[in-house]
Amino acid sequence: MPNHLADATWPDVGARRPALAVPVGSLEQHGPHLPLDTDTRIATAVAAALPGFALAPAIAYGASGEHEGFAGTVSLGTSALQATVVEYGRSACRWAPRVLLVNGHGGNAPALAEAVALLRYEGRDVAWVPCSVPGADAHAGRTETSLLLHLSPDVVRPDLAEPGDRRPIGEILPALREGGVAAVSPNGVLGDPTGSTAAEGALVFERMAARCLAAVDRWKPDANGMLR
């Protein structure tokens, strides 16, 4: 069977009945220098690096209301994403023994927590894992820019990279909740992407994939279905 679910036929899937890794991303602004599907690209790369899973096409829209002050952002919202994940899990678990949702956008977390908790309550072996590393900056800064320079250098526009709001996230959180990212950063960047490199991105991706793999190997979902 091909490792990508979309390339398989139903007899391929029926014979193997693979565990399924599902990237969950977003379509949202990532500053003037990164593509709208940055989170989806990262989640897909991490999911593809996990052995023992067939890679599903991504759920490429998420809960991104905080970025709707910028053109190009399309947000499903938390309720719609939650419902989508529940129905996805119910359907996929008719043939997949295990489903792992690999999340690339922090704003999706509440929807995933509620959806996966319900799926697990219904007796399905579903969990989710965040694509994260300690010390990462908030949005479209050095971390994500370096990752994209490593994963998809052809879509990065380094000449347009510029600092955004560099204050700690805790300091700007009230304004973010009130008015979204546009209220604190006119260019949509939280952090400083200047100086990002593909080499740094390769190291960040290695750490990110290793953290996800370790969590998957443990497979101990918490009360919200998240693997740590």
SVG drawing of the C-alpha trace seen along z (x, -y; Angstrom):
<svg xmlns="http://www.w3.org/2000/svg" viewBox="-20 -48 43 56">
<polyline fill="none" stroke="black" stroke-width="0.4" points="0.0,0.0 1.3,-3.5 2.2,-5.5 0.0,-8.3 -3.7,-7.5 -4.7,-9.6 -2.6,-7.4 -4.1,-4.2 -7.1,-2.2 -9.8,-0.8 -8.5,2.8 -5.0,1.4 -6.5,-0.1 -8.8,2.8 -5.9,5.3 -3.6,3.3 -6.0,1.3 -3.3,-1.2 -3.1,-3.6 -3.7,-7.0 -1.8,-10.3 -3.9,-13.4 -2.2,-16.8 -4.4,-19.6 -3.3,-23.1 -4.8,-26.4 -5.1,-29.0 -4.0,-32.2 -1.6,-35.1 2.0,-34.5 3.5,-37.9 4.6,-39.3 7.1,-36.6 5.5,-33.2 2.6,-31.4 -0.9,-31.2 -0.6,-27.4 2.6,-27.5 0.9,-25.6 -0.4,-22.9 3.0,-22.4 4.7,-22.0 2.0,-19.6 2.2,-17.5 6.0,-17.2 5.8,-16.1 3.1,-13.6 5.0,-12.2 8.0,-11.6 6.1,-9.3 6.7,-5.6 3.9,-3.1 1.2,-5.5 -0.4,-6.2 -0.4,-9.9 -3.9,-11.3 -4.6,-14.5 -4.5,-17.5 -7.5,-19.1 -6.2,-22.4 -8.5,-24.9 -8.6,-25.7 -9.7,-28.1 -7.9,-31.3 -10.2,-34.1 -7.3,-36.0 -5.8,-36.5 -9.0,-37.6 -7.8,-41.2 -5.5,-40.1 -6.5,-39.2 -6.2,-35.6 -7.1,-34.2 -10.0,-31.7 -11.2,-30.5 -13.7,-27.7 -13.9,-28.6 -13.7,-26.3 -17.2,-24.9 -17.0,-23.9 -13.5,-22.5 -14.6,-20.5 -17.6,-19.0 -15.4,-18.2 -12.9,-16.3 -15.6,-14.4 -17.2,-13.2 -13.7,-12.6 -12.8,-10.3 -16.1,-8.5 -15.7,-7.8 -12.0,-6.9 -12.2,-4.6 -14.6,-2.3 -11.4,-0.9 -8.4,-2.5 -7.5,-1.0 -5.9,-4.2 -6.1,-7.9 -3.5,-10.5 -4.2,-14.2 -1.0,-16.2 -1.7,-19.8 0.2,-22.7 -1.8,-25.6 -2.2,-26.5 -5.7,-28.0 -7.0,-24.6 -6.2,-23.1 -9.6,-23.8 -11.5,-22.2 -9.2,-19.2 -9.3,-18.7 -13.1,-18.6 -13.5,-16.5 -10.9,-13.9 -12.2,-13.6 -15.6,-12.8 -14.2,-10.3 -12.2,-8.5 -15.3,-8.5 -17.1,-6.7 -14.4,-4.0 -12.2,-5.1 -8.4,-5.1 -7.9,-8.7 -5.3,-11.2 -3.7,-14.4 -0.2,-15.9 1.0,-19.5 3.9,-20.4 5.9,-22.4 9.4,-22.9 10.5,-24.8 11.6,-28.3 9.7,-28.8 8.5,-32.4 4.8,-33.1 4.0,-33.6 5.8,-34.0 9.0,-34.8 12.4,-33.1 11.1,-29.6 8.5,-29.2 10.6,-31.1 13.5,-28.8 11.3,-25.7 9.9,-26.8 13.3,-27.6 14.1,-24.0 10.9,-22.4 9.7,-24.6 12.4,-27.2 10.8,-28.0 7.7,-29.6 9.6,-31.8 10.3,-35.5 13.3,-36.4 13.6,-39.8 10.2,-40.7 10.9,-39.3 10.8,-42.0 10.3,-42.1 6.8,-42.4 5.8,-42.8 8.6,-41.3 7.1,-41.6 6.5,-38.5 3.1,-36.8 1.9,-37.3 2.3,-41.1 0.3,-41.4 -2.4,-38.7 -5.1,-41.1 -4.8,-43.1 -4.7,-40.0 -7.9,-38.7 -9.6,-42.0 -8.5,-42.8 -6.6,-39.9 -3.0,-39.9 -3.7,-43.1 -4.2,-45.0 -0.6,-44.5 1.3,-43.8 0.4,-45.6 2.5,-43.2 1.1,-40.1 4.5,-38.9 5.0,-38.2 8.7,-37.9 11.6,-38.6 12.2,-36.4 15.3,-38.2 18.4,-36.0 16.4,-32.8 18.3,-30.0 17.5,-26.6 20.1,-25.0 18.4,-26.3 15.1,-25.1 16.5,-21.6 17.5,-21.4 14.1,-22.7 12.3,-20.2 14.4,-17.4 13.6,-18.3 9.9,-18.8 9.6,-15.4 11.5,-13.7 9.1,-15.2 6.1,-14.0 7.5,-10.6 8.4,-10.1 4.8,-11.1 3.4,-8.7 5.6,-5.9 4.3,-6.5 0.7,-6.8 -0.7,-8.0 -3.5,-10.5 -4.4,-12.9 -8.0,-13.8 -8.3,-15.9 -6.7,-13.2 -3.4,-15.0 -0.1,-13.1 2.7,-14.5"/>
</svg>
